[in-house]
Amino acid sequence: MNEQIRVREVRVISPEGEQLGIFPTHEALRMAYERNLDLVEVAPQARPPVCRIMDYGKYKYEQAKRDREARRRQKIVDIKEVKMRPRIDQHDFEVKLRNARRFLEDGDKVKATIMFRGREIVHADLGRQVLERLAKAVEDIATVERRPVVEGRNMTMVLAPRPQAAARPEPRPEARPAAQEAGNAAAPAGGEPRST
């Protein structure tokens, strides 16, 4: 940039993007300073190097702003884990299913783990059935990214949210108050005695 450019001549591009031609470096610097701008080397490997006349401070600021905006839009996908046993109760399974659904709806992946104790590992098919039951219960919002595999004393399966499930529409806020008003209107009919 500016005096740091050590070559004898450069190809100059105007702030509007037009090629002005090849100039001695001191002449290109003078052109930039006349406009109160900087001479910035944009293609040093070219022969002669390409320099652009620009407001370098403004350029760096806008680039940082674009980077911040890109980071803000980026969705970090977490992997949440749901742990179960091969002989899990129906109610416990439903609790784990609700948690898995919530994670998937939030856009996170779910790692479902069956933990085997003692000789339970001999009946790995029971664990596989529990995992397949979970996958079937959430197939409307998730896909199986990794089929059930045995890793040591655990069997794991990874579920990933479907694209449309992550971007599902929010319920309309005006629908709920109307239902509440209907409920409130019906309440006094068989309700409490009025105080006078």
Backbone hydrogen bonds, N-H to C=O, Kabsch-Sander energy under -0.5 kcal/mol:
donor,donor_aa,acceptor,acceptor_aa,energy
2,N,39,L,-3.0
4,Q,1,M,-2.4
5,I,2,N,-1.6
6,R,4,Q,-0.6
10,V,23,F,-2.8
11,R,49,P,-2.6
12,V,10,V,-0.5
12,V,21,G,-3.1
13,I,51,C,-2.1
14,S,18,E,-3.1
17,G,14,S,-1.8
20,L,12,V,-2.9
20,L,18,E,-0.6
21,G,12,V,-1.0
23,F,10,V,-2.8
25,T,8,R,-2.8
28,A,24,P,-2.2
29,L,25,T,-2.5
30,R,26,H,-1.8
31,M,27,E,-2.1
32,A,28,A,-2.0
33,Y,29,L,-2.8
34,E,30,R,-2.2
35,R,31,M,-0.9
35,R,32,A,-0.6
36,N,33,Y,-1.5
37,L,32,A,-2.6
38,D,54,M,-3.4
40,V,38,D,-0.6
40,V,52,R,-2.9
42,V,40,V,-0.5
42,V,50,V,-2.4
43,A,50,V,-1.8
46,A,43,A,-1.0
50,V,43,A,-1.7
51,C,11,R,-3.2
52,R,40,V,-3.2
53,I,13,I,-2.4
54,M,38,D,-2.6
54,M,52,R,-0.7
56,Y,54,M,-1.1
59,Y,55,D,-2.2
60,K,56,Y,-2.6
61,Y,57,G,-2.1
62,E,58,K,-2.5
63,Q,59,Y,-2.1
64,A,60,K,-2.3
65,K,61,Y,-2.1
66,R,62,E,-2.2
67,D,63,Q,-2.3
68,R,64,A,-2.3
69,E,65,K,-2.2
70,A,66,R,-2.4
71,R,67,D,-2.2
72,R,68,R,-2.1
73,R,69,E,-1.8
74,Q,70,A,-1.0
76,I,74,Q,-0.6
77,V,75,K,-0.6
78,D,76,I,-0.7
80,K,78,D,-0.6
80,K,109,K,-2.9
82,V,111,K,-2.3
84,M,113,T,-2.9
88,I,85,R,-0.9
93,F,89,D,-2.3
94,E,90,Q,-2.2
95,V,91,H,-1.9
96,K,92,D,-2.3
97,L,93,F,-2.6
98,R,94,E,-2.4
99,N,95,V,-2.2
100,A,96,K,-2.5
101,R,97,L,-2.6
102,R,98,R,-2.4
103,F,99,N,-2.4
104,L,100,A,-2.4
105,E,101,R,-2.7
106,D,102,R,-1.6
107,G,104,L,-1.4
108,D,103,F,-2.3
109,K,78,D,-2.4
110,V,159,L,-2.6
111,K,80,K,-3.5
112,A,110,V,-0.7
112,A,157,M,-2.8
113,T,82,V,-2.9
113,T,111,K,-0.5
114,I,155,M,-3.0
115,M,84,M,-2.8
115,M,113,T,-0.6
116,F,114,I,-0.6
116,F,153,R,-2.4
120,E,117,R,-2.2
121,I,118,G,-0.8
122,V,119,R,-1.7
123,H,120,E,-1.7
124,A,121,I,-0.8
126,L,123,H,-1.5
127,G,123,H,-0.8
128,R,124,A,-2.2
129,Q,125,D,-2.0
130,V,126,L,-1.8
131,L,127,G,-2.2
132,E,128,R,-2.4
133,R,129,Q,-2.1
134,L,130,V,-2.0
135,A,131,L,-2.5
136,K,132,E,-2.3
137,A,133,R,-1.9
138,V,134,L,-1.3
139,E,136,K,-0.8
141,I,138,V,-1.6
142,A,138,V,-1.6
143,T,160,A,-2.8
145,E,143,T,-0.8
145,E,158,V,-2.2
146,R,158,V,-1.9
149,V,156,T,-2.3
151,E,154,N,-3.6
154,N,151,E,-1.8
155,M,114,I,-2.2
156,T,149,V,-2.6
157,M,112,A,-1.8
158,V,146,R,-1.6
159,L,110,V,-3.3
160,A,143,T,-2.8
162,R,141,I,-2.7
165,A,162,R,-0.6
166,A,162,R,-1.5
167,A,163,P,-1.2
168,R,165,A,-0.9
175,A,172,R,-0.9
176,R,172,R,-0.6
178,A,174,E,-0.9
179,A,175,A,-1.2
180,Q,176,R,-2.2
181,E,177,P,-2.6
182,A,178,A,-1.8
183,G,179,A,-1.9
184,N,180,Q,-2.6
185,A,181,E,-2.3
186,A,182,A,-1.4
187,A,183,G,-1.1
189,A,186,A,-0.7
190,G,186,A,-0.6
190,G,187,A,-0.6
191,G,188,P,-0.9
